[in-house]
Amino acid sequence: MRSWLGLLGGPRVRVDHFTARTTRFVSAYGLLLLLVLLVIVFSLLLPSTFLTWFNVRSMLSDKSTIALLALAEMVPVAAGAFDLSIGYAIGLYHILAVGLIINQGLPWPVAVIVVLLLGAAVGLGIGLLVTRVGIDPFIASLGAGTVLYGVSFWYAPYQIVGVLPSEFVGLAGSALEVPLPFVYVLAVSGALWVLFERLPFGRRLYMLGANPRAAELVGISRSRYLPAAFAISGLITAIAGVVLGARLQVATTAVGPNYLLPAFVGALLGSTAIHPGRVNVLGTLVAVFVLAVAVAGLQQLGAQFFVEPLFNGTMLIAAVGLAAIASRRRAREADGRDRSPD
């Protein structure tokens, strides 16, 4: 009897195991497979333009700002908070990077340092509003972002145009045909990967995001780590602002808010890839490249300008839904492991 049960049950067990492994693989690498599929499809539809180095370099340069903002957003999201200030903040920081050089006559290295310090300070301030004052992160970051937007209009009611030092403009140039903004993305990504995958600080941020009460019980203080997460986010946003100012070479208040939605999509959609259920560096980069390739391909096929916001909005809804599903799946798997007999 036992042998017959083994014959009947064995194949089913193997099929279930194969199905579970396949599901986990698709869940982790489905977004990467989608990226490969998009590249193949657009390369076949646009053989003379899409895979040219000029087009690739343009995408790497143009989308590097969104990639930096998505990485900035990823840090507080890992701790269970949203930073809605990044779209308004990058507008102010690129204005200051240009304005401090042209209007105030500061040397460009000094202007860059001032902007970076301001970015970290603003992020820290938002974190303190959340932890010390008790304001919800959504409200605190949105309110702070609106204040920054108002400061942008006060400082630059009109476009700031002038002659910028070639060294400052060169920050958005290229080295060996590789766009420097993409190099900054790789550098920031490497630093964040080490932070989250190799250092206790990143793991503690993940614990805060997964279960704040349990994190507090084991000594991980939200009032200590969340302001640091917002400060890191503000610093990366300031880096993006400096790069944007060097690339545009003019300062205008109309630039910043348009980056908010794509950055959110990149961070949240990235949480469905590589390590489903939590934001991660590699997943964020894959998500940003999916957006870049899809939008660039559609535009080259003749799609109208409204395709990009439609696509970004749709992907945001999909990202939130998929992230919720992945998070519930991880919770069920963890609960199953806890219930399984030793």
N, C-alpha and C positions, 0 to 999 in steps of 0.2 A: 504493500500500500504506500509506504513512504517513498519508494522509488518512482511509483507512478505519479505521486504528487510532485516529486522533483521534476519529472519530465514535463508535467503540465505547467508548473509554476516557474520553472527556470527560464524559458524563453520570455515569458511576460516580464519577469524581473529585469532581464537584460534589455528588453525594449523600453521599459520604464526608465532604466538607468540611462540608456542612450538618449531618450527624449529629454530627460532632465539636463544632461550635459549639453545637448543641442540648444535647449532653451537658454541655459546660462551663457553659452557662447554667443548666441544672437543678441542676447540682452547686453552683453559687455561690448561686443564688437560690431553690432548692427549699424551704428552710426558711421564707423570707419568704412564698413562695406558700402554704405550709401555714398560716402565721399568718393570711393573708387568708382562706383557705378556712374556717378554724375560726371566724373572726369572722362570716363570712356564714352558716355553718350554725347557729351558736348564736343569731344574730340572728333567723333564720327560725323556729327552734324556741322561742325565748323572746322574742317581739317586744315584750312589755310591760316587760321587766326588764333584758335583757342590755346593750343599747346605751344605757341611761339614764346620765346624767352621774353619778348617785350610784354606780352599779355600777362605772363606769370609774374614778372617783376612789378607790373602795375598793380596786380592784385595784392602782392606781398606788401607793397608800399602803402596802398590805399587802406587796406584792412588792418594794418598794424595798429592803428589808433584804436579800433574796435577791440582788437585782441588784448591790448594793454588794459582797456577799461573792463573787459570781461574778466581778466585776471584780477583786477582790483576789486570787482564786485564779488568774486569768488571767496575772498578772505573773510568778510563778515558773514556771508551766507553759510560758510562752514561752521560758524559759531551760532547759527540760528537767527541771524539778523539780516535785514536788507538795508542797502545804502542807496537811497534815491537821489543823493546829492551829486553823483558822479557826472551826470549829463550837464548840470549847471556849473559844476566846479571846473570841468575841463574848458568850458567857455571862458571863465574868468582867468584861469591859469594861462591859456594861450594869449589872452589879451594882455596880461601883465608881462609875460615873457617878451612880447614885442614892445609894449608901451614903456616899460622901464628902460629899455635901450634907447628908443626913439625920443620919447617925451622927457624922461628924467636924465638921459645921458649916462646911465650906468654902464660899466663894462659888462659885456655879455656873460662872463662867468659869474659875476656878482648877481646879475638879474636871474640867472638860472638857479643859483643857490637860494635866493630869496623866495622864488616860486616853490621850490621843493620843500623848504622849511614851512612855508605857509600851508602847503598841501597836507603835510604831516600834522601841523597844528590844528587845522580845521577838522581833519579826521579824528584826532584825539578829542577835540571839543565835542564833536557829535557823540563819541563814545561815552564821554563824561555826562552828557545830557541824558543818555540812556541809563547809565548805571548809578549815577549819583542823584540825579533829579527824579529819575523814574519815568521818563517820557518813553513811549513806545518807539522803537527804532524807525518804523515807517514814518511816524509823525516828525520825529527829531531830524531825520535826514532830509525829508521833504521840506520842512521849514527852513533848515539851514541852506539847502540848495536854492530855495526861493530868495533867501537873503543874498546869497552869492550872485544870483541872477540880477538882483537889484543893484548890487555893487558894480557889476559889469556895465550896466547902463549908465551908472553915475560916472565911472571912470572913463568910459568910451562911448559917449552918446553918438559918435560917428565913427566910421572906420579910421583906424590908425594906420597910416601909410608912410613909409619913409625908407631910407637906405639902412639896411641891416648889415652888420659885419659878415664877411664871407665865412668866417669860422662858425658863426651861429647858424647861418643857412646850411652850412655843411653838415650840421647835426642830422639833417634829414636827407643827406645825399646818399652816396653808395660807396662801397669798397669792394673792389674786384667784381664789379657788376652785381653785387648783392646789396639791396637797399638796407641802409643802416637802421631804419625803423624796425625792420624785421630782425635785425641782430639784437636790438634792445628787447624785442619780444622774447627771443630765445634766452637772453640773459635773465630777464625777470622770471621767465618760466622755470629756468634751472634753479634759481634761488628759491622760488616757491615750492618746487618739487622737493628740494632738500628740507625745507621748512616743514612740509606736511608729511612727507614719507620717512624722514630720518630723524627729526628732532622732536623732543617731547612737547614743545610749544604747539606744533601743528596737531598732534594727536589730542592734545587737551582742547583745542578749538573744536575738533570733531566731536569730542565727548560733550562739550557744551551744546553743540547743535543737536546731538542725538537725544540727550537726556539731561537737561540743565539741573534737575533736582539731584540726580545721581552724581553728577559732576561736583556739585557743591558738597555733597556728603563725603566725597573722597578728597576734598581740599582744593578743588579747582575753582577759584573764585571768579565769578562772572565780572565783578567790578574791576578785576585786574586784567583779565585777558580780552574782554570785549573792547575796551578803549584802545588796546594795542592793535587789535584787528582792524579797527576803523582807522587808526593812524597809518598802518601799512597800506590800507586801501587808498587813503588820501595821498600818500607819497607816490604810489604808482599812478594815480590819476594826475598828479602834478607832472610826472615824467611824460605822460601822454600829452599833457597840455603844452609842455615845452617843445616836444617833437612836432605837434600840430602847428604851433606858431612858426617853427623853422620851416615847415613844409609849405604853409600858406603864404608866409612872409607879409601878411597883413593881419589886422585884428578886427574882428567884428562880433557883435553880440548875438548874431543869428546862428552861430555855428553849434554851440554846445548841446542844446536839448535833443537834437536829432540823433545823438549818439547813445542816449539812454536806453532805448528799446533794444537795439542790436546787442548792446553790452549785456543786458539782462538775459536775452535769448542765449547768447554764448555761454554764460555762466550756468544757467538752469538746464539748457539742453545738454551741456557737458556733463551734468550729473547723471545722465542716462547712459553714459558710455564709459568704457574701461573699468570703472568701479561703480556700477549702477547703484543708485540710492544715496550717493554723496558726491558733492562737488569735488573735482580733482583737476589737476593741471592739464594732463594729457587729454582728458575728455573735453575740457574747455577749448583747447587748441583745435581739436578735431571739429567741434561744433562751429567755431568761427570759420574754419576753412570750408565746411559744408555751406554755410551762409554765403561766403565769398564766391565759391564756385557756382552755386546755384544762381545767385543774382547776376554775376558777370555773364554766365552762359545765356540766361534769359534775355538780358539786355542786348547781347550781341545778336540774338535771334530776332530782335526788333520789338521786344516787349516795351510797353509804355513806362513812364517814370513811376507810376503808382504801384508797379509790381513789387518793388522792394519793400515798402511799408506793409503791403498786403501779405507778402511772404513772411516778413519778420513777425507780424502779429499772429499769423497762423502757427508759426513755429514756436512762439512763446506759449500759446495755449497747449500745443502738443507737448512741449517740454515740461510744463507744470504737471500735465496729466501723466506722462511717462515717468517723471520723477516720483510722483506719488505712488504709482504702481510698483516701481522698483523699491521704494522705501518699505512698502507693505510686504513685498516679497522677502526682503532681507529680514524684516521683523518676524515673519512666519518661520523662516529657516532658523533664525536664532532661537525662537521659542521651541521649535522641533528638536534642536540640539539639546536644549535645556531639559526637555521632557524625556529624551531617549535614555534608556537604561545603560549603565556603565558596562 
